[in-house]
């Protein structure tokens, strides 16, 4: 516990802070490794099946995601909250949550197949859902198991499982690409990777907490009821994250979806880091609220500030070198994706803020307020997408996502405004200054003809190191570790 008196309490706090930083470091290393593998896999996919095939591939996964969130029940956040309580029965809660997630995902896949059989969607999409559906069950199970690794500060084990699964998928995709396989085969390779991740994650989780599937209907009902407000937010969040792809697939052809998938892949990588970070901070948010020490506000402000700093630096890199990055990722066929990438890089900054605040609202037992925030944000995103996608295609989709993310993050900040410390304004100014400095440095380097990779290698460490010397940044890091 963080609360206490005397030297023992301070030593315990240092120990917990050290463990948190170690957990964060190992998770980020694993995430970076997984991201690199994912980028390589995406690159092979894009070059192998082209924009059309990639469009079908993304449409299938998007449909599975949309259907899955209808049966999500907010299980990850609620499970993490319940097992974080000192009085929580970890094996019982986790066993029921895992069984509920498997059952719900099977229902979701069957429901989607039924809907597709009643429509005239492309046969490639229907067969793709059937093939990828089994893997999606593993993907969703792994989402619940992440709560175990978060609670036990063992995110490195979850990172290992995800990295192994990603490697399996990469090896299969590479082999299939050499055989000129199509979209259906690539979806099968992705499904096998998801299943491998879930199997290894289960093995690691069982070593931390005795994990056995349990079907106790009263517990299932309690989890569902507790998670409904969170589930509403999860549903609305995924609508905001994916409605652009779904509308593109309906209004435009598969090639447009494929072209949009390249910048969207990088947007997702930028978004997942603050989401992962927010999940790591949630147990400490809960303890901060429980011990009455007044540390919740400083820690929340520091977490938001760290997210803004990272996102600002990433935005500068992606804005200046968008075309070079997207063609390196997917090939010359995707050069038209540069402008959407610049827009989505800005959107990721605001999405990261919302991700941190989402976990803070859950820790405060205020998921209902976050649901209201998501309703506002999704309404803005849907309106923007409906107006912009028909005439502007992938650029309109990116602009719609930016509008939705700005509105959502603004509404979330207003909702939690009383929890922030005044120092957050100075931290935000530092983050913006750092992003602008990196933008100017990269632009000057590009003007002189320096290769873009060399420019990033030189400028990013210099600007990042300078930010670490700023007192506000150093203070925020101390809040995160304390």
Buried (B, 14 or more C-beta within 10 A) or exposed (E): EBBBEEEEBEEBBEEBBEEBBEBBEBBBBBBBBBBEBBBBBBBBBBBBBBBBBBBBBBBBBBBBBBBBBBBBBBBBBBBBBBBBEEEBEBBBBBBBBBBBBBBBBBBBBEBBBEEBEEEEBBEBBBBBBBBBBBBBBBBBBBBBBBBBBBBBBBBBBBBBBBBBBBBBBBBBBBEBBEEEBBBBBBBBBBBBBBBBBBBBBBEBBBEBBEBEEBEBEEBBEBBBEBBBBBBBBBBBBBBBBBBBBBBBBEBBEBBBBBBBBBBBBBBBBBBBBBBBBBBBBBBBBBBBBBBEBEBBBBBBBBBBBBBBBBBBBBBBBBBBBBBBBBBBBBBEBBBBBBBBBBBBBBBBBBBBBBBBBBBBBBBBEBBBBBBBBBBBBBBBBBBBBBBBBEEBBBBBBBBBBBBBBBBBBBBBBEBBEEBBBEBBEBBBEBBEBBBEBBBBBBBEBBEEEBEBEEBBEBBBEEBBEBBEEBEBBEBBBEBBBB
